[in-house]
Amino acid sequence: MLWTRWLVLLLCWGATGGEQQADEREGFPVESRADPRRQRSPPPVEPLDFGFVPSAVYDTHAYYEPGAVGILFHMVHAFLYVVQPNNFPKDLIVKVIQQNMGGIKIEEWRKPENVVLLLQWIYYEAGFLICGTIGILFVVLTPIIGMCFCVCRCCENCGGEMHQRQRKNFDCQRGFYTASLIATSIFIAVGVLIAYAANHNVSLQIKSTRRLINTNMRDMKTFANNTPAQIDYLTAQYTTAKNKVLSELDNIGPLLGGRIHSQLEKEVVPSLDTALRMAGAMRETKEALENISTSLEILQEGTGKLQASLSEERASLSNTLSDPACTNGAVSHTCNTIRSTLSQLGINADYSKLPDVRHALANVDTVLKTDLSNIVQKGYTSFNDTPKLVKEQTKNIVSALPRVKGMLDKIGMEIIGFSKMFPVEASLANFTIFLNDGQKNIESFYPQIDQMDFYRWIGCVAVLCMVVLVLAFNILGLLCGTCGYDKQATPTTRGCLSNTGGNLLMAGVGFSFIFAWILMGMVTALFVVGGNVEKLVCEPLANRQLYKIIDTPYLVHPAKKNFLPGMLFQNPNIDLTLGSMYRDCYENNGLYHALQLETMFNINSFLNRTVYNRDLAKVFDSVQVDLQDITLLEQAGRDNLINFANSGVGQIDYEAYLTEVNKGVTVMDLLSFSTDLEAQADQLPRGALENALKGHASSIRQIHREHVVPMEQAMSSLSQSIKLLQRTSSDLPVKVTNILSAIDAAEYLITHNASHVVKQETKGYIQNLVGYFKQYTNWVKNSLSTEVAQCKPISNIVDSMEIVACSFILDSVNTFWFGLGGCCIFLIPSIIFSVKLAKYYRRMDTEDVFEDSSYPWLVSL
């Protein structure tokens, strides 16, 4: 077990996980227990790629498929289940072991509890006891009965009298006995074949045993040779975490500054965005004021011209309606109707009373002389330069990189030194030599094993030859008797061949009595031993019930909880069982996990002294960032916003503008008026009056085109500008105040509360750096649990031993006694039928004489 302990010491260095107190004692930064609602979850640490641990490929496939002989094995298992259908007596075995740890004493069995255990054991073994008793009775009674049978026949009793009584069913009886003996012989032959197949299977599986031994030895060598390389790979991958940390420290400005920037931009950027939008609103306000001023001039000038044109056209149309032709009765009504609508040819809106916006426009022009957008962009630039500012303020970290690299290199050397503290390579080299010597020693026994197997094979064949001898006498007796039998011959005149057949059958009977009890003695012994080993060892080993017995707490000693850790580590209180170890090895997990070495070796103190040492923590704690130099909005920008709020844009009477704009240019639409005028002119008789009225309608349309259309366009532009300016100026002082408050809050956050943000992000940055080391240690632990020193060879050895002992040997032995036992059982009817049938083939000394018979040879008498 020395090599196992060396492996334990070798693998212990990778234990990870630990307690917070140890981390704090060694200077590792631990998070304060702040209010969880105020804490921000740290960003995920970038996963590191440590590659793949060099894996070992094992050759052993601990699986056995018996093939055709497996049918015989299943038959034996079914027979044993009939003999012993009870479940595995785990509790009974545990009680027996625990109560007899000091040795078995006769007087102890007189105690009531031991008597109860004995009765329970007898109940469990009832099937084997009954069958064993039957076998013993067979062994004892067979030679006695054979001797009595021989003496009885010598006295011409028990069928020994050489006289055959004649019966009418003579041929029927002979046929029945012949068929029965043939069937019995066939069953005996089948039993011989089953036993021979089992005997031959043992010899065949000897070669498979050698293959299993060779592959298991090769796997153990692979295990021993590959483990140091795997451990070296684990220690070498510390460089991956180290290089990542150095890279992060070298780029501390962009990384840490970027983290701080992304955290502060949630408050800073929205405030600057509102200020930038207000700068755009200033330009839009200027354009709107300019449009209002221009449109107002156009409307005021156009109103005067339109007023003059409409007055002139109204006077001219009035003169036309004064024509004597309008006095005619039929025409006068139309003229009067037209005359009543002359008042609608007038101006509806009065733009001369609207307030002037030139003062507000002048104020906005003065405000726009200061480029607020440029000032806000400077704020953006100042804030976006946070990574540069951090880089400038963390030059001490960058300058300390050689010293940090030296610390990390020292940590790496300590890790490698720790893994080299134990003579692993020398121990594994000695273990490899031990395996080679062990394999040579085992191979040196191969000739002896072959010789012993040959002797075993010869012995089993000799045993089977006893049965074959009886079987041969039966077959020859049947052949000679059947072929030499003559219906015309009398019992006293039977031929030599027929008589020889009968003698051969009686010889088979004699050898049956000679060999049967010997064979049954062998069968009984093999049955009791092999059957119990199958039910108490092989079956519970296959379904892992046997491990539950071995792993029962306090089984070996009342003060020792577990057997396996007490044997390996002299600490029986470790929760390590043989079943759990086998299960982990069967799943090809690492020996570190299978032996639960983390319960024995705590590597946290070592990792705290190395990876998380005080010097490295001091370097991390020296990170200090000051953001006092960041200015989001200069004073000129603040004054510009205040001046814009006081520019007078909000004091403009927008309702007066909208009231006039919503009115029409004229009292009535001139196009409608001209259309109505033409329609009324068409009602007049053709003449000068009709033509004059249509001329007036054409003049009114021309006035609409020249004066009203431009004014309507100016009104539309004025309306849009007024509405835009109204929306912009709505609560303008409040909006500016909110913008300045937001910027003040952002600047206050940067100048006063940024230390908390910086500390939080710096802490998160350091946690990222530490996280890379944690990734390494967690990867080491996972690799040790699943990939390093994978102990599949150990479970393969257990499975191979189970295959060799139970499948190769025990199943074959059980099948051998099963076949041989069947032969012994069928020897009983063979004796009976042979004795009965021999009477029909042997030459008798006397015979019965009848007056009349259906047999011709009786008539001749």
VEXLUM-895611 format. One record per residue (C-alpha): residue in one letter; x, y, z. Coordinates in steps of 0.5 Angstrom, whole numbers, padded with zeros to 4 digits, always signed. Each point is the difference from the previous one (the first is absolute). Example, Ala and Ser with C-alpha at 12.3 -4.5 7.8 and 13.67 -1.06 7.14 Angstrom:
BEGIN
A+0025-0009+0016S+0002+0007-0002
This chain:
BEGIN
M+0000+0000+0000L+0006+0005+0000W-0001+0002-0007T-0007+0002+0002R+0002+0004+0005W+0005+0003-0004L-0006+0002-0005V-0004+0003+0005L+0006+0005+0002L+0001+0001-0007L-0007+0002-0002C-0001+0004+0007W+0003+0006-0003G-0006+0002-0004A-0006+0000+0005T-0003+0007+0000G-0006+0003+0003G+0001+0003+0007E-0003+0004+0005Q-0001+0007+0000Q+0004+0001+0007A+0006-0003-0003D+0000+0005-0006E-0001+0006+0005R+0006-0003+0004E+0004+0000-0006G-0002+0007-0003F-0004-0002-0005P-0005+0005-0002V-0007-0002+0003E-0007+0004-0002S-0003+0004+0005R-0007-0002+0002A-0003+0006-0002D-0008+0001-0002P-0001-0005-0006R-0005+0005-0003R+0006+0005+0000Q+0005-0005-0003R+0000-0001-0008S+0002-0007-0002P+0007+0000-0002P+0001-0001-0008P+0001-0007-0002V+0008-0002+0000E+0003-0002-0007P+0000-0007+0000L+0008-0003-0001D+0001-0005-0005F+0005-0005+0004G+0000-0005-0006F-0001-0008+0001V+0003-0004+0005P+0004-0005-0003S-0004-0006+0001A+0002-0008+0000V-0003-0005-0004Y-0002-0007+0003D+0000-0006-0003T-0004-0005+0004H-0007-0001-0001A-0002-0004+0006Y-0006-0003-0003Y-0002-0007-0001E-0005-0003-0005P+0000-0008+0000G-0003-0001-0006A-0004-0007-0001V+0003-0003+0007G-0004+0006+0003I-0006-0004-0001L+0002-0005+0004F+0003+0005+0005H-0008+0003+0001M-0002-0007+0001V+0004-0001+0006H-0002+0007+0002A-0007-0002+0000F+0001-0006+0003L+0004+0003+0006Y-0006+0005+0000V-0005-0005+0001V+0005-0003+0006Q+0001+0007+0003P-0005+0005-0002N+0001+0004+0007N+0003+0007-0001F+0007+0001+0002P+0000+0000+0007K+0004+0007+0001D-0002+0001+0007L+0001-0007+0003I+0007+0000-0003V+0002+0006+0003K-0003-0002+0007V+0004-0006+0000I+0006+0003-0002Q-0001+0006+0006Q-0002-0006+0005N+0006-0004-0002M+0006+0005-0001G+0004-0003+0006G-0001-0007-0003I-0005-0006+0000K-0001-0003+0007I-0004-0006+0001E-0003+0003+0007E-0002+0006-0004W-0005-0003-0004R-0004-0002+0006K-0002+0007+0000P-0007+0002-0002E+0002+0005-0005N+0005-0005-0003V-0005-0006+0000V-0005+0005-0004L+0005+0002-0005L+0002-0008-0001L-0007-0001-0001Q-0001+0006-0005W+0006-0003-0004I-0003-0007+0000Y-0006+0003-0003Y+0004+0003-0005E+0004-0006-0002A-0006-0004+0000G+0000-0002-0007F+0008-0002+0000L-0001-0004+0006I-0006-0004-0003C+0004-0001-0006G+0006-0002+0004T-0003-0004+0004I-0003-0004-0006G+0007+0000-0003I+0003-0003+0006L-0006-0005+0001F+0001-0002-0008V+0008-0001+0002V-0002-0004+0006L-0005-0004-0003T+0002-0002-0007P+0006-0004+0002I-0004-0004+0006I-0006-0001-0005G+0005-0002-0006M+0003-0005+0005C-0007-0003+0002F-0002+0000-0007C+0006-0004-0002V-0001-0005+0006C-0007-0001-0001R+0001-0001-0008C+0005-0005+0002C-0005-0004+0004E-0004+0000-0006N-0005+0005+0003C-0001+0007-0003G+0000-0002-0007G+0006-0004+0001E-0004-0007-0002M+0002-0002-0007H-0008-0001-0001Q-0004+0004-0004R-0008+0000+0001Q-0004+0001-0007R-0005+0005+0000K-0005+0002-0006N+0003+0007+0000F+0007-0002+0000D+0002+0004-0006C-0003+0006+0002Q+0004+0000+0007R+0006-0001-0004G-0001+0006-0004F-0002+0004+0005Y+0006-0002+0004T+0004+0001-0006A-0003+0007-0001S+0001+0002+0007L+0007-0002+0000I+0002+0004-0006A-0003+0006+0002T+0003-0001+0007S+0007-0001-0004I-0001+0006-0004F-0001+0005+0006I+0006-0003+0003A+0004+0001-0006V-0003+0008+0000G+0002+0000+0007V+0007-0002-0002L+0000+0005-0006I-0001+0005+0005A+0005-0002+0005Y+0005+0000-0006A-0002+0006-0003A+0001+0004+0007N+0007-0004+0001H+0002+0002-0007N-0002+0007+0002V+0005+0001+0005S+0006-0002-0004L-0003+0005-0005Q+0000+0006+0005I+0007-0001+0002K+0002+0004-0006S-0005+0005+0001T+0002+0001+0007R+0007+0001-0002R-0002+0005-0005L-0004+0004+0006I+0006-0001+0004N+0005+0003-0005T-0005+0006-0002N-0001+0002+0008M+0007+0000+0001R+0001+0004-0006D-0005+0005+0002M+0003+0001+0007K+0006+0001-0004T-0003+0005-0004F-0003+0003+0007A+0006+0001+0003N+0004+0003-0006N-0005+0005-0002T-0002+0003+0007P+0007+0004+0001A-0001+0003-0007Q-0008+0002+0002I+0003+0003+0006D+0005+0004-0004Y-0005+0002-0005L-0004+0003+0006T+0005+0004+0003A+0002+0002-0007Q-0006+0003-0001Y+0001+0005+0006T+0003+0004-0006T-0006+0001-0003A-0004+0004+0006K+0007+0003+0001N+0001+0003-0007K-0008+0002+0000V+0001+0004+0007L+0006+0003-0003S-0003+0002-0006E-0006+0003+0004L+0005+0004+0004D+0003+0003-0006N-0006+0002-0003I-0003+0003+0006G-0002+0007-0003P-0004-0003-0005L-0003-0005+0004L-0001+0003+0007G-0002+0007-0003G-0005-0004-0005R-0003-0003+0006I-0001+0007+0004H-0002+0003-0007S-0006-0005-0001Q-0002+0001+0007L+0000+0007+0000E-0003+0001-0007K-0007-0002+0003E+0000+0007+0003V+0004+0004-0004V-0001-0001-0007P-0008+0001+0001S+0001+0007+0003L+0005+0002-0006D-0005-0003-0005T-0005+0005+0003A+0005+0006-0001L+0001-0002-0007R-0007+0000-0002M-0001+0006+0003A+0006+0003-0004G-0004-0003-0006A-0007+0004+0002M+0004+0006+0001R+0002+0000-0008E-0007-0002-0001T-0003+0006+0004K+0004+0005-0004E-0002-0003-0007A-0008+0000+0003L+0001+0007+0002E+0003+0002-0007N-0006-0003-0003I-0005+0003+0004S+0004+0007-0001T+0000-0001-0008S-0007-0003+0000L-0003+0006+0004E+0003+0005-0005I-0002-0004-0006L-0007+0000+0003Q+0000+0007+0002E+0002+0003-0006G-0005-0005-0004T-0006+0002+0004G+0001+0007-0002K+0001-0001-0008L-0006-0005+0001Q-0004+0005+0003A+0001+0005-0005S-0002-0005-0006L-0006-0002+0004S-0002+0007+0001E+0001+0002-0007E-0004-0007-0003R-0006+0001+0005A+0000+0008-0003S+0000-0003-0007L-0005-0005+0001S-0005+0005+0003N+0001+0004-0006T-0002-0005-0004L-0006-0002+0004S-0002+0007-0001D-0002-0001-0007P-0007+0002-0002A+0000-0007-0003C-0001-0003+0007T-0006+0004+0001N-0004-0005-0004G-0005-0004+0004A+0003-0007-0002V+0008+0003+0001S-0001+0004+0006H-0001-0006+0005T+0007-0003-0003C+0003+0007+0001N-0003+0001+0007T+0003-0007+0002I+0007+0002-0003R+0000+0007+0004S-0002-0004+0006T+0007-0004+0000L+0004+0006-0001S+0002+0001+0007Q+0003-0007+0000L+0006+0002-0004G+0004+0003+0006I+0006-0002+0004N-0002-0005+0006A+0007+0000+0004D+0004+0005+0002Y+0007-0001+0001S+0002+0007+0002K-0002-0001+0007L+0005-0006+0001P+0006+0001+0005D+0007+0000-0003V+0005-0005+0001R+0006+0003-0002H+0002+0002+0008A+0000-0008+0001L+0003-0001-0006A+0006+0004+0002N+0000-0003+0006V+0001-0007-0003D+0005+0003-0005T+0004+0002+0006V-0001-0007+0004L+0002-0004-0007K+0007+0004+0000T+0002-0005+0005D+0001-0007-0003L-0004-0004+0006S+0001-0006-0005N+0007+0001+0000I+0000+0001+0008V-0004-0007+0001Q+0005-0004-0005K+0006+0002+0005G-0004-0003+0006Y-0001-0006-0004T+0007+0000-0002S+0002+0001+0007F-0004-0005+0003N+0002-0005-0006D+0007+0001+0002T-0001-0004+0007P+0004-0006-0003K+0006+0005-0001L-0001+0004+0007V+0000-0007+0003K+0006-0002-0004E+0004+0006+0002Q-0002-0001+0007T+0002-0007+0000K+0007+0000-0002N+0003-0002+0006I-0004-0007-0001V+0003+0000-0007S+0007+0001+0003A-0001-0005+0005L-0001-0005-0005P+0007-0003+0000R-0001-0001+0007V-0007-0003+0000K+0003-0005-0006G+0006-0002+0005M-0006-0001+0006L-0004-0004-0005D+0006-0004-0003K+0002-0001+0008I-0007-0003+0001G+0001-0005-0006M+0007-0002+0002E-0004-0002+0007I-0005-0003-0003I+0005-0005-0004G+0004+0000+0006F-0006-0003+0004S-0001-0005-0005K+0007-0002+0000M+0000-0001+0007F-0002-0007+0000P+0005-0005-0004V-0006-0002-0005E+0004-0002-0006A+0005-0004+0004S-0006-0003+0004L-0004-0001-0007A+0007-0003-0003N+0000-0005+0006F-0007-0001-0001T+0001-0002-0007I+0006-0004+0001F-0005-0004+0005L-0005-0001-0005N+0005-0003-0005D+0003-0004+0005G-0007-0002+0002Q-0002-0002-0007K+0006-0004-0001N-0001-0004+0006I-0007-0001-0002E+0002-0002-0007S+0005-0005+0003F-0006-0004+0003Y-0003-0001-0006P+0003-0006-0002Q-0002-0003+0007I-0007+0003-0001D+0000-0004-0007Q+0002-0006+0003M-0004+0000+0006D-0006+0002-0005F+0002-0006-0004Y+0000-0005+0006R-0007+0003+0002W-0003-0001-0007I+0003-0007+0000G-0003-0001+0007C-0007+0003-0002V+0000-0005-0007A+0002-0006+0004V-0006+0002+0005L-0004+0000-0006C+0003-0006-0003M-0004-0004+0006V-0006+0003-0003V+0002-0001-0007L+0001-0008+0002V-0006-0001+0003L-0003+0004-0006A+0004-0005-0005F-0003-0006+0003N-0007+0002+0000I+0001+0002-0008L+0004-0006-0002G-0005-0004+0004L-0006+0003-0003L+0003-0001-0007C+0002-0007+0001G-0006-0002+0004T-0004+0003-0006C+0004-0003-0006G+0000-0007+0003Y-0007+0000+0003D-0004-0006-0004K-0007-0001+0001Q+0000-0007-0002A+0005-0002+0005T-0002-0002+0007P+0003+0003+0007T+0005-0006+0000T+0002+0000-0007R+0001+0008-0001G+0006+0001-0004C+0007+0002+0002L-0001+0008-0002S-0006+0000+0003N+0003-0003+0007T+0006+0005-0001G-0005+0006+0000G-0003-0002+0006N+0007-0001+0004L+0002+0006-0003L-0006+0004+0003M+0001-0004+0007A+0008+0002+0000G-0003+0007-0001V-0004-0001+0006G+0006-0002+0004F+0004+0006-0002S-0005+0004+0002F+0000-0002+0007I+0007+0000+0000F+0001+0008-0003A-0007+0003+0002W+0001+0001+0007I+0007+0003-0001L-0002+0004-0005M-0006+0003+0004G+0005+0001+0006M+0004+0005-0005V-0007+0003-0002T-0002+0001+0007A+0007+0003+0002L+0000+0005-0006F-0007+0002+0000V+0000+0002+0007V+0006+0004-0001G-0001+0003-0007G-0007+0001+0002N+0001+0004+0006V+0006+0004-0003E-0005+0002-0006K-0005+0002+0005L+0004+0003+0005V+0006+0003-0004C-0001+0001-0007E-0007+0002-0001P+0000+0005+0006L+0007+0002-0003A-0004+0001-0007N-0005+0004+0003R+0004+0004+0005Q-0003-0003+0006L+0007-0002+0002Y+0002+0007+0001K-0005+0002+0005I+0002-0006+0005I+0007+0002-0001D-0002+0008+0001T-0004-0001+0006P+0002+0005+0005Y+0004-0003+0006L+0000-0007-0003V+0007-0002+0001H+0001+0004+0007P-0005+0003+0005A+0004+0006+0000K+0002+0001-0008K-0006+0002-0004N+0003-0001-0007F+0004-0006-0002L+0004+0003-0006P+0002+0007+0002G+0002-0003+0006M+0005-0005-0004L+0002+0005-0005F+0001+0006+0005Q-0001-0002+0007N-0006+0004+0001P-0006-0004+0000N-0005+0006+0001I+0001+0002-0008D-0006-0001-0003L+0003-0004-0006T-0003-0007-0001L+0002-0005-0005G-0006+0000-0004S+0001+0008-0001M+0007-0001-0002Y-0002-0006-0005R-0005+0004-0003D+0004+0006-0001C+0005-0004-0003Y-0005-0004-0005E-0002+0007-0002N+0008+0002-0002N+0000+0005+0005G+0007+0003+0003L+0003-0004+0006Y+0000+0007+0004H-0008+0000+0000A-0001-0008+0001L+0005+0000+0006Q-0004+0007+0002L+0007+0003+0002E-0003+0007+0001T-0002-0003+0007M+0007-0001+0002F+0004+0005-0004N-0002+0008+0000I+0004+0004-0004N-0003+0006+0001S+0005+0003+0005F+0005-0002-0006L-0004+0004-0005N-0001+0006+0004R+0007+0000+0002T+0002+0000-0008V-0005+0002-0005Y-0004+0005+0005N+0006+0002+0004R+0001+0007+0004D+0005+0003-0005L-0005-0001-0006A-0006+0003+0004K+0004+0006+0001V+0001+0001-0007F-0007-0001-0001D-0002+0005+0005S+0005+0006-0002V-0005+0001-0006Q-0003+0007+0001V-0004+0004-0005D-0002+0007+0001L-0005+0003-0005Q+0000+0007+0002D+0002+0003-0006I-0006-0002-0004T-0004+0006-0002L-0007-0001-0004L-0002+0007-0001E+0004+0006+0000Q-0003+0006+0003A-0001+0004-0007G-0004-0006-0002R-0004+0001+0007D-0001+0007-0002N-0002-0001-0007L-0006-0005+0003I-0002+0006+0005N+0000+0005-0005F-0004-0004-0005A-0005-0001+0005N+0000+0008+0001S+0000+0001-0007G-0008+0002+0000V-0002-0005-0005G-0005-0003+0006Q-0003+0007+0000I-0002+0000-0007D-0008+0001-0001Y-0001-0007-0004E-0007+0000+0001A-0001+0007-0003Y+0004-0003-0006L-0004-0006+0000T-0006+0003+0000E+0001+0005-0006V+0004-0006-0004N-0006-0004+0001K-0005+0005-0003G+0000+0000-0008V+0003+0006-0004T-0006+0002-0003V-0007+0000+0003M-0003-0004-0005D+0005-0005-0005L+0001+0004-0006L+0000-0006-0005S-0007-0002+0003F-0003+0007-0001S+0003+0001-0007T-0004-0007-0002D-0006+0003+0003L+0000+0006-0003E+0001-0004-0007A-0006-0004+0002Q-0004+0006+0001A+0003+0003-0007D-0003-0006-0004Q-0007+0002+0003L+0000+0006-0004P-0002+0002-0007R+0006+0000-0004G+0003+0007-0001A+0005+0005+0003L-0002-0001+0007E+0001-0008+0000N+0007+0001-0003A+0002+0006+0005L-0002-0005+0006K+0004-0006-0003G+0006+0005-0001H-0001+0002+0007A+0000-0007+0002S+0007-0001-0004S+0003+0006+0004I-0002-0003+0007R+0004-0007-0002Q+0006+0004-0002I+0000+0004+0007H-0001-0007+0003R+0006-0003-0004E+0005+0007+0001H-0002+0001+0007V-0004-0005+0004V+0005-0006-0002P+0006+0003+0002M-0003+0002+0007E-0003-0007+0001Q+0007-0003-0001A+0003+0005+0005M-0006-0001+0005S+0002-0008-0001S+0007+0001+0002L-0002+0005+0005S-0004-0005+0004Q+0005-0006+0000S+0005+0005+0003I-0004+0002+0005K-0002-0007+0002L+0007-0002+0000L+0002+0006+0004Q-0006-0001+0005R+0002-0007+0001T+0008+0002+0001S-0002+0006+0005S-0005-0004+0004D+0003+0000+0007L+0007+0002-0003P+0003+0002+0007V-0003-0006+0003K+0004-0004-0005V+0006+0004+0000T+0000-0001+0008N-0001-0008-0001I+0006+0000-0005L+0004+0004+0005S-0002-0004+0006A+0002-0007-0004I+0006+0003-0002D+0002+0002+0007A-0002-0007+0003A+0004-0003-0005E+0006+0004+0002Y-0002-0001+0007L+0000-0007-0001I+0007+0000-0003T+0003+0005+0005H-0003-0002+0006N-0003-0007-0001A+0005-0003-0005S+0005-0003+0005H-0006-0005+0002V+0000-0002-0007V+0007+0000-0001K+0001-0004+0006Q-0006-0005-0003E+0003+0000-0007T+0007-0001+0003K-0002-0005+0005G-0004-0004-0006Y+0007+0001-0004I+0004-0003+0005Q-0005-0006+0001N+0001-0001-0008L+0007-0001+0002V-0001-0004+0005G-0005-0004-0003Y+0005-0002-0005F+0004-0004+0005K-0007-0003+0003Q-0001-0002-0007Y+0007-0004+0000T-0001-0003+0007N-0007-0002-0002W+0002-0003-0006V+0006-0003+0004K-0006-0003+0004N-0004-0003-0005S+0006-0003-0004L+0002-0003+0006S-0007-0003+0001T-0001-0002-0007E+0006+0000-0004V+0006-0001+0004A+0002-0007+0002Q-0006-0003-0003C-0001-0007+0004K-0004-0004-0005P+0006-0005+0001I-0002-0001+0007S-0007-0002-0001N+0002-0004-0006I+0004-0004+0004V-0006-0001+0005D-0004-0002-0006S+0005-0004-0003M+0001-0004+0006E-0008-0001+0000I+0000-0003-0007V+0006-0004+0001A-0003-0003+0007C-0007+0000-0001S-0001+0000-0008F+0006-0004-0002I+0001-0005+0006L-0006-0001+0004D-0006+0000-0005S+0004-0005-0004V+0001-0004+0007N-0007+0001+0001T-0002-0002-0007F+0004-0006+0001W-0003-0003+0006F-0007+0002-0003G+0002-0005-0006L+0003-0005+0004G-0006+0000+0006G-0005-0001-0006C+0004-0006-0002C+0000-0003+0007I-0007+0001+0001F-0002-0003-0007L+0005-0006+0002I-0006-0002+0005P-0005-0002-0006S+0006-0002-0004I+0001-0006+0005I-0007-0001+0000F-0002-0001-0007S+0007-0003-0002V-0002-0006+0006K-0007+0000-0003L+0002+0000-0007A+0006-0005+0001K-0005-0006+0001Y-0002+0001-0007Y+0006-0001-0003R+0004-0005+0004R+0000-0008-0001M-0004-0003+0006D+0001-0006+0003T-0007-0002+0000E-0007+0002-0003D-0007-0001+0001V-0004-0005-0005F-0007+0001-0002E-0005-0004-0004D-0003+0005-0005S+0003+0007-0001S+0001+0005-0005Y+0007-0001+0000P+0003-0005-0006W+0005-0002+0005L-0004-0002+0005V-0005-0004-0005S+0007-0004-0002L+0001-0002+0008
